[in-house]
């Protein structure tokens, strides 16, 4: 993607990477699993992947490091993902348009309808993290093919 980016868009690419997890990321993932119900696949993800930054895929896609997820949890708590008061989630990332991705305790991934978490309205975008990552991959593939990242 970055090889042709400047030619296509007229300016150099920003940061576009999948960063491997370091010891701090792995420790944060373990802590996250201990302090709140965290989907097992999210913990497994954070044991290998530090973060995802695709600044130039459309308006961007960002999956935050486990340390940021943990810090946000400590500062703001969990996000209500439904009418059930026990249905909570963790903010795991965003797109460059300001919409926020939340992983529910059941593993489903949601996206806010607005850039705010005050009384959030969420839409389920994937049944689990694997499906969400596959949707991200499709967005990258589509962006590389025709410049359209879709609507994730």
Secondary structure in CASP SS format (residue, H / E / C, confidence):
PFRMAT SS
TARGET T0000
AUTHOR 0000-0000-0000
METHOD secondary structure of the structure
MODEL  1
X C 1.00
X H 1.00
X H 1.00
X H 1.00
X H 1.00
X H 1.00
X H 1.00
X H 1.00
X H 1.00
X C 1.00
X C 1.00
X C 1.00
X C 1.00
X C 1.00
X C 1.00
X E 1.00
X E 1.00
X E 1.00
X E 1.00
X E 1.00
X C 1.00
X C 1.00
X H 1.00
X H 1.00
X H 1.00
X H 1.00
X H 1.00
X H 1.00
X H 1.00
X H 1.00
X H 1.00
X H 1.00
X H 1.00
X H 1.00
X H 1.00
X C 1.00
X C 1.00
X C 1.00
X C 1.00
X H 1.00
X H 1.00
X H 1.00
X H 1.00
X H 1.00
X H 1.00
X H 1.00
X H 1.00
X H 1.00
X E 1.00
X E 1.00
X E 1.00
X E 1.00
X E 1.00
X E 1.00
X C 1.00
X C 1.00
X C 1.00
X C 1.00
X C 1.00
X C 1.00
X E 1.00
X E 1.00
X E 1.00
X C 1.00
X C 1.00
X H 1.00
X H 1.00
X H 1.00
X H 1.00
X H 1.00
X H 1.00
X H 1.00
X H 1.00
X H 1.00
X H 1.00
X H 1.00
X C 1.00
X C 1.00
X E 1.00
X E 1.00
X C 1.00
X C 1.00
X C 1.00
X C 1.00
X C 1.00
X C 1.00
X C 1.00
X E 1.00
X E 1.00
X E 1.00
X E 1.00
X E 1.00
X E 1.00
X E 1.00
X E 1.00
X C 1.00
X C 1.00
X C 1.00
X C 1.00
X E 1.00
X E 1.00
X E 1.00
X E 1.00
X E 1.00
X C 1.00
X C 1.00
X C 1.00
X C 1.00
X E 1.00
X E 1.00
X E 1.00
X E 1.00
X C 1.00
X C 1.00
X C 1.00
X C 1.00
X C 1.00
X C 1.00
X C 1.00
X C 1.00
X C 1.00
X E 1.00
X E 1.00
X E 1.00
X E 1.00
X E 1.00
X C 1.00
X C 1.00
X H 1.00
X H 1.00
X H 1.00
X H 1.00
X H 1.00
X H 1.00
X H 1.00
X H 1.00
X H 1.00
X H 1.00
X H 1.00
X H 1.00
X H 1.00
X H 1.00
X H 1.00
X H 1.00
X H 1.00
X H 1.00
X C 1.00
X C 1.00
X C 1.00
X C 1.00
X C 1.00
X C 1.00
END
